[in-house]
């Protein structure tokens, strides 16, 4: 079921989330909930937002993709854009 949901959500978001300039709060919240909070608490993600820069997130996301086959290069690009390009990303992630 998770693979079906992940695939559906990815296809739904893929067409609108291909570049950092196009991400929005709702899409980021959905993507982060789908891929990140399955393994990590929002508290852990929020702590990461405080200390990680863009390059650190790229490294972290690549490492996470080794643990979860659903996190491919396209998903990493979307999540990276969400974690690094929205000025209010902490309100998206840390208030959930």
N, CA, C and O of each residue as an XYZ file, in Angstrom:
384
protein
N       0.820     -1.191      0.000
C       0.000      0.000      0.000
C       0.873      1.268      0.000
O       0.568      2.237     -0.696
N       1.967      1.252      0.792
C       2.837      2.424      0.865
C       3.436      2.737     -0.491
O       3.521      3.900     -0.886
N       3.854      1.698     -1.206
C       4.453      1.916     -2.526
C       3.438      2.521     -3.477
O       3.772      3.420     -4.249
N       2.205      2.041     -3.429
C       1.153      2.585     -4.295
C       0.895      4.041     -3.946
O       0.810      4.887     -4.837
N       0.768      4.342     -2.651
C       0.535      5.725     -2.232
C       1.717      6.610     -2.593
O       1.538      7.724     -3.086
N       2.924      6.116     -2.350
C       4.120      6.890     -2.675
C       4.189      7.176     -4.166
O       4.480      8.299     -4.579
N       3.923      6.170     -4.961
C       3.973      6.338     -6.413
C       2.922      7.321     -6.888
O       3.198      8.177     -7.728
N       1.713      7.201     -6.350
C       0.634      8.100     -6.736
C       0.980      9.535     -6.360
O       0.846     10.446     -7.177
N       1.426      9.733     -5.119
C       1.761     11.079     -4.670
C       2.909     11.645     -5.499
O       2.880     12.814     -5.886
N       3.913     10.825     -5.771
C       5.038     11.297     -6.558
C       4.584     11.741     -7.944
O       4.976     12.809     -8.414
N       3.764     10.928     -8.596
C       3.278     11.300     -9.929
C       2.448     12.568     -9.876
O       2.516     13.402    -10.779
N       1.671     12.710     -8.825
C       0.846     13.897     -8.660
C       1.706     15.143     -8.477
O       1.417     16.191     -9.054
N       2.756     15.030     -7.679
C       3.595     16.182     -7.371
C       4.681     16.440     -8.393
O       5.128     17.575     -8.555
N       5.102     15.413     -9.072
C       6.263     15.514     -9.960
C       6.116     16.614    -10.997
O       7.065     17.357    -11.247
N       4.975     16.726    -11.588
C       4.801     17.702    -12.656
C       4.870     19.139    -12.161
O       5.159     20.047    -12.941
N       4.610     19.356    -10.879
C       4.629     20.724    -10.374
C       5.802     21.009     -9.451
O       5.968     22.146     -9.011
N       6.625     20.004     -9.146
C       7.699     20.213     -8.185
C       9.082     19.940     -8.767
O       9.959     19.455     -8.052
N       9.289     20.227     -9.994
C      10.562     19.881    -10.600
C      11.666     20.880    -10.305
O      12.844     20.550    -10.441
N      11.317     22.074     -9.912
C      12.360     23.039     -9.596
C      12.083     23.701     -8.266
O      10.935     23.787     -7.831
N      13.126     24.164     -7.630
C      12.989     24.801     -6.325
C      12.085     26.025     -6.388
O      11.394     26.338     -5.419
N      12.085     26.707     -7.504
C      11.285     27.916     -7.640
C       9.791     27.626     -7.626
O       8.991     28.521     -7.355
N       9.413     26.404     -7.910
C       7.999     26.069     -8.033
C       7.375     25.462     -6.786
O       6.165     25.237     -6.775
N       8.134     25.189     -5.742
C       7.568     24.532     -4.575
C       6.669     25.478     -3.799
O       6.877     26.691     -3.787
N       5.656     24.895     -3.147
C       4.792     25.696     -2.292
C       4.537     24.959     -0.990
O       4.886     23.786     -0.861
N       3.940     25.627     -0.038
C       3.757     25.075      1.303
C       2.998     23.761      1.312
O       3.420     22.804      1.962
N       1.894     23.706      0.605
C       1.055     22.512      0.630
C       1.782     21.304      0.037
O       1.728     20.202      0.584
N       2.449     21.525     -1.072
C       3.183     20.441     -1.720
C       4.339     19.965     -0.836
O       4.598     18.766     -0.734
N       5.021     20.903     -0.206
C       6.126     20.523      0.668
C       5.619     19.753      1.881
O       6.209     18.744      2.268
N       4.544     20.219      2.474
C       3.997     19.514      3.635
C       3.619     18.082      3.265
O       3.912     17.150      4.012
N       2.979     17.908      2.130
C       2.593     16.565      1.679
C       3.809     15.691      1.407
O       3.847     14.528      1.808
N       4.792     16.247      0.733
C       5.985     15.483      0.382
C       6.773     15.096      1.624
O       7.196     13.947      1.756
N       6.972     16.029      2.522
C       7.722     15.744      3.745
C       6.986     14.710      4.588
O       7.605     13.809      5.155
N       5.661     14.843      4.669
C       4.896     13.838      5.413
C       4.987     12.466      4.758
O       5.065     11.452      5.452
N       4.978     12.425      3.453
C       5.002     11.145      2.747
C       6.352     10.451      2.874
O       6.405      9.236      3.064
N       7.432     11.198      2.772
C       8.744     10.573      2.699
C       9.584     10.694      3.967
O      10.338      9.774      4.286
N       9.478     11.774      4.677
C      10.408     12.018      5.786
C       9.878     11.561      7.143
O      10.607     10.964      7.935
N       8.611     11.844      7.400
C       8.088     11.548      8.733
C       7.726     10.083      8.930
O       7.295      9.693     10.015
N       7.895      9.282      7.911
C       7.707      7.843      8.102
C       8.822      7.265      8.967
O       8.616      6.299      9.701
N      10.002      7.867      8.872
C      11.157      7.367      9.631
C      11.629      8.339     10.711
O      12.263      7.924     11.681
N      11.326      9.622     10.553
C      11.844     10.634     11.468
C      10.714     11.449     12.066
O       9.694     11.686     11.419
N      10.906     11.879     13.314
C       9.940     12.785     13.934
C      10.138     14.180     13.339
O      11.211     14.506     12.830
N       9.096     14.986     13.412
C       9.248     16.358     12.935
C      10.261     17.104     13.800
O      10.930     18.020     13.322
N      10.374     16.719     15.064
C      11.369     17.350     15.934
C      12.778     17.148     15.370
O      13.584     18.079     15.349
N      13.064     15.937     14.917
C      14.390     15.660     14.353
C      14.615     16.461     13.068
O      15.700     16.998     12.844
N      13.591     16.532     12.237
C      13.703     17.298     10.992
C      13.920     18.777     11.314
O      14.743     19.437     10.679
N      13.188     19.294     12.293
C      13.325     20.711     12.673
C      14.719     21.020     13.195
O      15.271     22.080     12.901
N      15.286     20.110     13.959
C      16.664     20.306     14.424
C      17.617     20.351     13.235
O      18.576     21.123     13.228
N      17.348     19.524     12.233
C      18.160     19.535     11.025
C      18.038     20.840     10.263
O      19.012     21.310      9.675
N      16.848     21.431     10.268
C      16.646     22.708      9.580
C      17.489     23.805     10.212
O      17.930     24.735      9.537
N      17.704     23.683     11.511
C      18.490     24.694     12.221
C      19.978     24.609     11.891
O      20.674     25.624     11.923
N      20.474     23.412     11.575
C      21.922     23.261     11.433
C      22.424     22.897     10.040
O      23.616     23.047      9.773
N      21.566     22.429      9.149
C      22.031     21.956      7.844
C      21.840     23.002      6.754
O      20.812     23.675      6.685
N      22.852     23.120      5.909
C      22.737     23.992      4.747
C      22.364     23.148      3.525
O      22.124     21.946      3.643
N      22.319     23.769      2.383
C      21.896     23.095      1.157
C      22.750     21.865      0.842
O      22.215     20.804      0.517
N      24.056     22.002      0.936
C      24.945     20.873      0.639
C      24.764     19.736      1.633
O      24.794     18.564      1.258
N      24.575     20.083      2.900
C      24.357     19.047      3.918
C      23.072     18.285      3.632
O      23.034     17.063      3.776
N      22.012     18.996      3.227
C      20.751     18.308      2.916
C      20.916     17.371      1.721
O      20.336     16.285      1.707
N      21.691     17.771      0.728
C      21.922     16.879     -0.417
C      22.570     15.583      0.044
O      22.172     14.498     -0.379
N      23.555     15.695      0.899
C      24.242     14.508      1.426
C      23.291     13.652      2.256
O      23.261     12.430      2.109
N      22.529     14.282      3.112
C      21.580     13.559      3.974
C      20.535     12.843      3.130
O      20.230     11.678      3.382
N      19.991     13.519      2.146
C      18.946     12.916      1.313
C      19.494     11.744      0.499
O      18.804     10.743      0.307
N      20.716     11.865      0.028
C      21.318     10.752     -0.704
C      21.479      9.546      0.216
O      21.221      8.412     -0.189
N      21.901      9.789      1.436
C      22.040      8.709      2.421
C      20.674      8.075      2.708
O      20.562      6.851      2.787
N      19.651      8.895      2.862
C      18.313      8.371      3.155
C      17.782      7.531      1.993
O      17.042      6.569      2.200
N      18.163      7.901      0.780
C      17.687      7.141     -0.385
C      18.253      5.728     -0.403
O      17.672      4.832     -1.014
N      19.379      5.529      0.260
C      19.938      4.182      0.362
C      19.124      3.317      1.317
O      19.161      2.089      1.233
N      18.385      3.961      2.232
C      17.560      3.247      3.196
C      16.134      3.017      2.705
O      15.425      2.168      3.247
N      15.709      3.752      1.698
C      14.334      3.677      1.216
C      14.324      3.805     -0.303
O      14.667      4.856     -0.844
N      13.937      2.748     -0.978
C      13.970      2.740     -2.443
C      12.982      3.717     -3.072
O      13.114      4.038     -4.253
N      11.992      4.201     -2.311
C      11.043      5.169     -2.848
C      11.644      6.567     -2.983
O      11.080      7.419     -3.670
N      12.773      6.807     -2.342
C      13.404      8.119     -2.389
C      14.433      8.121     -3.520
O      15.627      7.915     -3.299
N      13.947      8.354     -4.715
C      14.844      8.383     -5.869
C      15.347      9.812     -6.100
O      15.064     10.710     -5.307
N      16.079     10.011     -7.168
C      16.679     11.318     -7.445
C      15.637     12.420     -7.579
O      15.862     13.540     -7.121
N      14.506     12.118     -8.198
C      13.460     13.127     -8.361
C      12.863     13.513     -7.009
O      12.628     14.694     -6.750
N      12.622     12.539     -6.157
C      12.089     12.823     -4.824
C      13.107     13.624     -4.022
O      12.742     14.568     -3.322
N      14.377     13.257     -4.120
C      15.429     14.008     -3.408
C      15.436     15.471     -3.848
O      15.606     16.369     -3.023
N      15.254     15.707     -5.134
C      15.231     17.078     -5.649
C      14.079     17.865     -5.048
O      14.246     19.020     -4.655
N      12.919     17.245     -4.977
C      11.737     17.898     -4.420
C      11.930     18.187     -2.936
O      11.710     19.311     -2.484
N      12.340     17.179     -2.185
C      12.515     17.359     -0.740
C      13.599     18.399     -0.472
O      13.449     19.238      0.415
N      14.681     18.347     -1.230
C      15.745     19.343     -1.065
C      15.201     20.746     -1.296
O      15.482     21.660     -0.520
N      14.432     20.916     -2.346
C      13.846     22.229     -2.624
C      12.952     22.676     -1.478
O      12.968     23.846     -1.096
N      12.180     21.758     -0.934
C      11.302     22.096      0.186
C      12.092     22.507      1.421
O      11.723     23.458      2.110
N      13.161     21.804      1.698
C      13.927     22.067      2.918
C      14.846     23.275      2.812
O      15.307     23.795      3.828
N      15.115     23.722      1.594
C      16.100     24.798      1.443
C      15.598     26.063      0.761
O      16.270     27.091      0.840
N      14.458     26.034      0.102
C      14.115     27.208     -0.698
C      12.944     28.030     -0.184
O      12.781     29.179     -0.594
N      12.148     27.489      0.678
C      11.037     28.278      1.195
C      11.453     28.987      2.477
O      11.975     28.350      3.392
N      11.233     30.278      2.556
C      11.632     30.982      3.782
C      10.842     30.520      5.008
O      11.325     30.652      6.132
N       9.675     29.998      4.816
C       8.850     29.586      5.950
C       8.813     28.077      6.122
O       7.836     27.546      6.650
N       9.858     27.368      5.687
C       9.855     25.909      5.760
C       9.699     25.432      7.202
O       9.107     24.376      7.432
N      10.207     26.171      8.167
C      10.050     25.724      9.554
C       8.598     25.731      9.978
O       8.196     24.897     10.789
N       7.799     26.643      9.456
C       6.385     26.645      9.831
C       5.644     25.494      9.151
O       4.623     25.029      9.659
N       6.140     25.042      8.032
C       5.521     23.910      7.343
C       5.815     22.627      8.091
O       4.910     21.824      8.315
N       7.045     22.421      8.478
C       7.478     21.177      9.087
C       7.267     21.173     10.597
O       6.754     20.201     11.151
N       7.649     22.216     11.239
C       7.755     22.214     12.699
C       6.441     22.463     13.417
O       6.397     22.395     14.645
N       5.387     22.745     12.703
C       4.096     22.935     13.352
C       3.178     21.745     13.176
O       2.017     21.792     13.582
N       3.683     20.679     12.577
C       2.852     19.498     12.341
C       2.791     18.634     13.576
O       2.136     17.592     13.568
